[in-house]
Amino acid sequence: MSGLNVAQNEAVNTLRGPMLVLAGAGSGKTRVITYRIAKLIRSGVAADRLLGVTFTNKAANEMQERLKALLGKSRNGRPHISTFHSLCVRVLRRHIRQLGYPAKFAIYNRGDQESLAREVLREIRVAETLLSPSQLLYHVSHWKSKSIAPAGAMNDSDSDRAHLAAIGYDRYQQLLRSRGCVDFDDL
């Protein structure tokens, strides 16, 4: 644990409660989280009771490799290290039926989303010159990021294009659900 600054050392040595490590690129977040997980395991916390979440596969893989190097073969399980999106998929795979989706759902990628957006725009009879599929998806993503459901999107619309997008958002979600699918913003 040499080479840690005061704030990093404090994060590693805080052994009670959840911890959010928020810092800029290249500042040592992955190292701090990895060291903290190792310290928790060494202090008696069962490895399989720990969760480390990051945004990139690279960081998640790096954390797993560092933990192997720090801990060797652990007899009390392994911590769950994943990206934010893979964790969300894992949770959804277990509980998506409670949201009205089939147990085996699909996740639409950008190409699937654009095809669906194009279909929606045809259905609601909006020319792509007024609202393109990518513009519709931009608005949908914006609303989903703000936890605004289709029913509330109209109230959040401040232009004619946004009003059209709100109508499209409702249909987009209906079609996603009817096909047993989600998109990345749903995760």
DOZAMAR-900071 format. One record per residue (C-alpha): x, y, z negated; residue in one letter. Coordinates in pm, 1 decimal, m for minus. Layout:
N
c1/c2/c3/res
X/Y/Z/A
...
END
This chain:
187
c1/c2/c3/res
0.0/0.0/0.0/M
296.8/225.9/39.2/S
254.5/516.9/272.3/G
m95.1/611.7/155.2/L
m167.1/971.0/64.4/N
m352.8/1069.3/m254.2/V
m703.6/1059.7/m99.8/A
m633.4/727.6/72.5/Q
m496.0/579.9/m249.3/N
m807.8/693.3/m435.6/E
m1031.9/528.2/m173.9/A
m837.9/199.8/m192.4/V
m843.0/194.0/m572.7/N
m1211.2/282.2/m617.0/T
m1352.4/m62.3/m687.0/L
m1712.7/19.6/m778.6/R
m1993.9/120.2/m545.6/G
m2009.8/171.9/m172.9/P
m1744.2/370.6/7.4/M
m1768.1/585.8/317.8/L
m1433.9/668.6/476.3/V
m1478.2/952.8/720.3/L
m1175.2/1105.5/887.3/A
m1030.0/1196.9/1224.5/G
m869.9/968.1/1481.3/A
m534.1/826.9/1380.1/G
m567.7/928.3/1015.8/S
m552.2/577.0/868.7/G
m920.9/490.6/818.2/K
m880.5/130.7/931.2/T
m579.1/78.5/704.7/R
m758.5/231.0/403.5/V
m1071.0/19.7/451.5/I
m863.0/m293.8/503.4/T
m654.3/m231.6/191.0/Y
m966.5/m160.3/m12.3/R
m1130.4/m484.5/98.2/I
m812.4/m677.5/11.9/A
m795.6/m506.4/m329.6/K
m1161.3/m590.2/m399.7/L
m1103.7/m956.0/m312.4/I
m789.7/m970.2/m527.5/R
m986.3/m819.4/m816.7/S
m1242.4/m1100.9/m802.2/G
m1512.9/m985.8/m561.1/V
m1624.3/m1275.0/m339.7/A
m1504.0/m1207.0/13.1/A
m1833.7/m1311.5/167.5/D
m2008.1/m1035.9/m32.9/R
m1812.9/m760.5/145.2/L
m1903.5/m577.7/465.0/L
m1669.1/m358.8/667.6/G
m1831.1/m164.3/952.5/V
m1654.1/34.3/1220.2/T
m1748.7/170.6/1560.6/F
m1497.5/m1.7/1787.6/T
m1414.4/m364.7/1858.0/N
m1047.5/m268.3/1845.4/K
m1075.9/m142.3/1486.5/A
m1286.1/m442.8/1377.8/A
m1032.7/m686.4/1525.6/N
m745.9/m491.9/1370.4/E
m912.1/m506.1/1027.7/M
m960.9/m882.0/1054.1/Q
m598.9/m938.0/1155.2/E
m466.9/m714.2/876.8/R
m684.0/m892.2/619.5/L
m546.5/m1229.5/730.8/K
m194.3/m1093.7/689.5/A
m270.2/m941.1/346.7/L
m467.9/m1230.1/200.6/L
m359.5/m1542.1/383.9/G
m612.2/m1823.8/383.0/K
m886.0/m1733.8/138.3/S
m1075.5/m2004.2/m45.5/R
m1371.6/m1782.9/m132.5/N
m1488.4/m1701.4/220.1/G
m1419.4/m1412.1/451.7/R
m1558.3/m1059.5/446.4/P
m1792.6/m968.4/730.5/H
m1612.8/m719.7/955.0/I
m1796.9/m591.2/1259.6/S
m1886.8/m297.2/1472.1/T
m2196.5/m95.4/1394.2/F
m2373.2/m232.6/1702.9/H
m2289.9/m598.8/1640.6/S
m2409.1/m565.7/1280.2/L
m2737.7/m417.4/1401.5/C
m2781.7/m699.1/1652.9/V
m2715.6/m953.5/1378.2/R
m2980.4/m795.2/1152.6/V
m3228.7/m773.2/1440.2/L
m3171.9/m1138.2/1535.4/R
m3284.7/m1230.3/1184.6/R
m3576.6/m989.1/1142.5/H
m3698.3/m864.2/1480.8/I
m4024.1/m1059.3/1459.2/R
m4129.5/m825.1/1178.9/Q
m4112.6/m543.9/1437.4/L
m4337.6/m730.5/1679.8/G
m4065.9/m856.0/1914.4/Y
m3996.1/m1218.8/2006.5/P
m3713.6/m1394.0/1822.2/A
m3514.5/m1418.4/2144.8/K
m3496.9/m1060.4/2263.3/F
m3266.5/m907.4/2521.7/A
m3062.2/m589.1/2498.3/I
m3082.6/m367.0/2804.0/Y
m2754.7/m228.4/2931.4/N
m2728.2/104.3/3113.1/R
m2811.4/m48.3/3452.2/G
m3121.1/m219.5/3310.5/D
m3225.7/106.9/3144.1/Q
m3190.9/304.9/3465.6/E
m3396.6/48.9/3659.4/S
m3666.0/64.5/3393.7/L
m3656.1/446.9/3389.2/A
m3694.5/451.4/3769.3/R
m3994.7/216.9/3736.0/E
m4147.1/438.5/3466.8/V
m4108.3/751.2/3678.8/L
m4283.7/577.7/3969.5/R
m4567.5/462.7/3740.3/E
m4628.3/807.6/3592.7/I
m4585.6/962.3/3940.1/R
m4298.2/1194.3/3861.8/V
m4061.2/1266.3/4148.2/A
m3692.6/1214.3/4076.0/E
m3639.7/1575.4/4187.0/T
m3836.5/1682.2/3877.6/L
m3691.3/1425.9/3636.8/L
m3422.6/1175.5/3727.7/S
m3387.2/836.9/3556.5/P
m3068.4/955.6/3384.5/S
m3245.7/1270.6/3260.2/Q
m3531.2/1059.6/3123.9/L
m3280.4/834.7/2947.1/L
m3099.0/1138.8/2807.8/Y
m3422.2/1261.6/2646.1/H
m3515.7/912.2/2522.6/V
m3172.4/868.3/2365.7/S
m3196.8/1214.1/2205.4/H
m3533.2/1132.0/2048.5/W
m3427.0/787.9/1933.0/K
m3113.7/937.3/1773.1/S
m3339.3/1176.1/1581.2/K
m3576.5/887.2/1486.9/S
m3858.4/1043.5/1685.8/I
m4108.5/786.5/1811.9/A
m4283.6/835.9/2147.1/P
m4591.3/977.0/1970.5/A
m4381.5/1260.7/1824.6/G
m4172.7/1335.7/2132.2/A
m4424.8/1577.5/2280.7/M
m4400.1/1797.1/1969.8/N
m4021.5/1802.4/2010.4/D
m4042.2/1903.7/2377.9/S
m3949.9/2260.1/2466.4/D
m3968.2/2252.8/2847.2/S
m4175.7/2109.8/3131.3/D
m3904.4/1851.3/3198.2/R
m3903.4/1745.4/2832.2/A
m4285.9/1713.3/2839.8/H
m4257.6/1481.6/3140.1/L
m3982.8/1289.4/2961.5/A
m4207.9/1250.3/2654.6/A
m4474.8/1089.4/2872.1/I
m4207.3/868.4/3026.6/G
m4066.6/778.4/2684.7/Y
m4399.8/634.8/2576.1/D
m4423.6/417.3/2887.3/R
m4053.9/322.5/2866.8/Y
m4101.6/188.4/2513.4/Q
m4422.3/5.4/2610.0/Q
m4240.4/m172.4/2893.0/L
m3937.4/m254.0/2677.6/L
m4160.7/m406.3/2410.5/R
m4377.3/m598.4/2660.0/S
m4060.2/m754.3/2800.5/R
m3924.3/m839.9/2457.1/G
m3628.4/m606.4/2501.4/C
m3446.9/m327.8/2317.4/V
m3185.4/m79.6/2434.4/D
m2865.7/29.3/2260.9/F
m3035.6/328.2/2101.5/D
m3285.2/90.1/1939.2/D
m2996.4/m80.2/1764.4/L
END
